[in-house]
Structures are given as structure tokens and as C-alpha cells.
Amino acid sequence: MEEYRAVRNAIVEAVLENFQEEDKEVVEKAAEKIADRVMDAVSENYRSITEIHQIVAAIREGHRVQIAYFDPDEDEDVMVVKACW
């Protein structure tokens, strides 16, 4: 979740850096809305670096891991659990 917040904060900072407007409050609200919309768009398929490391560690330890993901070439459903790794 820490990485998620870092990405969201980076989006907000990028917006704030690129808009020089007298009403800073308006720009900050717009930056927050943009960040929320971007993070909502990616959140369903978002895997943080920490989550990826945890998945890899579990597999290396011999645990069977199933991860839901979407492949538009193969699936009609949005998220489908695939075979274990």
C-alpha cells in the first residue's frame, strides 16, 4: 500500500508542478481528483513491488500461488484465476 500512496503522491506533485495558477486551492483539488481517477483506473490490476516480491518469495519457498489477471485475448471475464505457479 505504501507504493500505491507513493504513485498517487507523484501524480499530485506532477500536476501541481505543471500548473501555475493564482488559486492554489483550485489546482490542489484538481490534482487530487486527477490522482484519484488515475489510481482508480489502475487499482484493479495494480501490483506493488512489495506484492510482487512477496509472490516471488512464496513461489521460491515452494508454495502454490494463484493470481487473478486478465488476458483479453483469452478471457471474456475481467479477472480470471489461472493455473498455479
Backbone bond lengths (Angstrom), bond angles and torsions (degrees), N, CA, C in turn:
res aa  C-N    CA-C-N  psi(-1)  N-CA   C-N-CA  omega(-1)  CA-C   N-CA-C  phi
1 M - - - 1.440 - - 1.526 110.90 -
2 E 1.317 115.30 -27.40 1.467 119.85 179.14 1.529 110.82 -61.88
3 E 1.335 116.48 -42.12 1.459 120.14 179.03 1.527 110.94 -65.60
4 Y 1.316 116.51 -37.59 1.470 121.64 177.95 1.529 109.81 -58.09
5 R 1.342 115.53 -47.50 1.467 119.90 179.03 1.524 111.08 -64.41
6 A 1.333 117.32 -37.27 1.462 120.70 179.55 1.527 111.17 -64.15
7 V 1.328 116.78 -41.81 1.470 120.57 178.15 1.520 109.74 -65.06
8 R 1.315 116.82 -45.10 1.467 120.78 179.71 1.523 110.58 -60.71
9 N 1.326 117.01 -44.74 1.464 120.88 179.21 1.520 111.74 -63.84
10 A 1.328 117.04 -36.35 1.464 120.52 177.82 1.529 110.85 -64.08
11 I 1.324 116.65 -37.97 1.469 120.65 177.41 1.523 109.95 -63.89
12 V 1.323 116.56 -46.77 1.466 120.71 179.73 1.524 109.98 -59.69
13 E 1.328 117.46 -46.89 1.464 121.18 179.97 1.523 111.93 -61.37
14 A 1.324 117.15 -40.59 1.464 120.83 179.38 1.521 111.10 -62.85
15 V 1.315 116.59 -42.08 1.466 120.12 178.37 1.528 109.77 -64.39
16 L 1.323 116.79 -46.84 1.465 120.41 -178.28 1.526 111.87 -62.21
17 E 1.321 117.24 -37.28 1.462 121.23 179.70 1.521 112.49 -67.51
18 N 1.325 116.68 -27.40 1.457 120.19 -173.52 1.521 114.52 -98.42
19 F 1.323 117.93 -0.60 1.457 120.32 178.96 1.514 109.78 -126.57
20 Q 1.303 115.29 111.40 1.460 121.63 176.53 1.526 107.40 -101.99
21 E 1.296 116.53 98.56 1.448 121.07 -178.38 1.517 108.59 -129.45
22 E 1.310 116.01 149.19 1.460 119.89 -178.22 1.525 112.06 -61.70
23 D 1.314 117.05 -39.42 1.450 120.44 -178.01 1.528 108.99 -89.50
24 K 1.324 115.16 88.37 1.469 120.71 -176.79 1.532 111.58 -61.17
25 E 1.311 117.16 -32.05 1.462 120.93 -179.37 1.530 111.21 -63.82
26 V 1.332 116.56 -39.26 1.466 121.18 178.48 1.526 110.00 -63.92
27 V 1.332 116.19 -44.12 1.467 120.73 179.86 1.524 110.51 -65.26
28 E 1.334 117.95 -41.20 1.468 121.12 179.14 1.529 111.09 -63.13
29 K 1.327 117.15 -41.51 1.469 120.15 177.99 1.530 110.85 -64.71
30 A 1.334 115.78 -41.09 1.470 119.75 177.69 1.526 110.33 -63.58
31 A 1.319 117.34 -41.92 1.468 121.56 179.24 1.524 110.79 -61.25
32 E 1.325 116.85 -42.28 1.464 121.30 178.49 1.529 110.78 -63.34
33 K 1.321 117.20 -43.15 1.461 121.01 179.54 1.526 111.32 -64.64
34 I 1.326 116.28 -41.93 1.473 120.31 178.31 1.528 109.84 -62.71
35 A 1.320 117.25 -46.63 1.468 121.07 179.93 1.522 111.02 -61.47
36 D 1.328 116.92 -43.41 1.471 119.97 178.78 1.523 111.14 -60.71
37 R 1.328 116.85 -44.27 1.464 120.22 -178.23 1.532 110.87 -65.56
38 V 1.328 117.59 -43.18 1.468 120.65 179.57 1.527 110.21 -63.76
39 M 1.322 117.33 -46.67 1.459 120.16 -177.91 1.527 111.18 -67.31
40 D 1.317 118.39 -34.81 1.466 120.63 175.04 1.525 110.68 -63.73
41 A 1.327 116.09 -37.94 1.467 120.69 -178.79 1.525 111.94 -67.10
42 V 1.324 117.42 -34.34 1.464 119.75 -176.39 1.523 113.30 -99.39
43 S 1.316 118.23 -11.80 1.464 120.45 -170.42 1.521 114.17 -62.20
44 E 1.309 118.45 -34.03 1.465 119.46 -177.08 1.524 111.82 -65.29
45 N 1.303 117.74 -34.97 1.459 121.47 -179.42 1.525 112.66 -107.67
46 Y 1.309 116.54 11.83 1.464 121.34 -175.82 1.521 110.88 -79.54
47 R 1.309 116.29 128.28 1.465 122.42 171.89 1.524 106.22 -125.54
48 S 1.313 116.41 120.64 1.457 119.73 178.75 1.532 109.20 -74.63
49 I 1.305 115.50 163.22 1.470 120.32 177.01 1.529 109.83 -59.01
50 T 1.320 116.90 -39.54 1.469 120.60 178.37 1.525 110.78 -61.14
51 E 1.329 117.45 -44.75 1.464 120.45 178.67 1.528 111.08 -63.16
52 I 1.299 117.55 -40.59 1.465 120.99 178.61 1.518 110.31 -63.55
53 H 1.327 116.76 -43.17 1.473 119.84 177.63 1.530 111.22 -62.03
54 Q 1.334 117.23 -38.69 1.463 120.85 178.74 1.526 111.01 -65.83
55 I 1.318 116.73 -40.69 1.467 121.11 178.12 1.525 110.20 -62.99
56 V 1.317 116.65 -47.82 1.468 121.43 -179.47 1.523 110.09 -62.07
57 A 1.331 117.26 -43.65 1.467 120.64 179.67 1.529 111.05 -61.59
58 A 1.327 117.00 -41.86 1.466 120.60 179.45 1.520 110.87 -63.49
59 I 1.309 116.98 -42.00 1.466 120.57 179.19 1.519 110.29 -64.87
60 R 1.330 116.91 -43.50 1.472 120.76 179.01 1.524 112.09 -62.60
61 E 1.337 116.47 -30.27 1.461 120.82 178.28 1.523 112.41 -79.91
62 G 1.334 116.12 -3.23 1.449 120.12 177.07 1.518 115.38 95.63
63 H 1.317 117.20 3.62 1.459 120.12 178.16 1.529 109.44 -75.73
64 R 1.318 115.30 144.44 1.464 119.78 175.17 1.524 107.42 -84.87
65 V 1.312 116.20 127.70 1.462 120.73 -175.05 1.527 109.61 -121.96
66 Q 1.318 115.83 129.60 1.461 121.20 174.44 1.528 108.22 -112.40
67 I 1.303 114.85 134.18 1.450 119.85 -179.02 1.525 108.52 -130.24
68 A 1.324 115.78 129.63 1.460 120.25 177.61 1.525 108.85 -79.19
69 Y 1.316 115.17 133.89 1.457 119.92 174.87 1.511 108.78 -154.04
70 F 1.305 115.95 168.42 1.453 121.86 -175.16 1.518 110.39 -118.80
71 D 1.300 115.84 129.12 1.462 121.93 173.84 1.521 106.69 -123.78
72 P 1.333 117.49 105.02 1.469 119.73 -175.34 1.526 113.41 -62.29
73 D 1.325 117.67 -21.30 1.465 120.13 178.23 1.522 112.10 -76.43
74 E 1.346 117.29 -22.29 1.457 121.15 -176.30 1.523 113.96 -111.58
75 D 1.312 117.29 -30.11 1.455 120.77 -167.58 1.524 113.03 -116.49
76 E 1.316 114.04 149.63 1.458 119.96 170.50 1.525 110.27 -98.53
77 D 1.334 116.07 -30.20 1.462 120.82 177.94 1.518 109.36 -75.40
78 V 1.330 114.97 153.81 1.457 119.29 -178.87 1.528 111.48 -68.38
79 M 1.311 118.03 -48.89 1.465 121.13 179.50 1.523 109.19 -126.13
80 V 1.305 116.75 127.81 1.451 122.00 -177.81 1.521 108.33 -131.11
81 V 1.328 116.94 133.71 1.460 120.17 176.87 1.519 108.04 -79.80
82 K 1.296 115.66 127.04 1.461 122.16 -178.74 1.521 110.63 -96.84
83 A 1.287 115.99 -179.02 1.463 121.68 178.79 1.524 111.13 -59.42
84 C 1.314 115.27 154.73 1.471 120.68 179.45 1.515 111.03 -68.13
85 W 1.311 114.52 150.99 1.465 121.40 172.39 1.507 107.72 -110.70
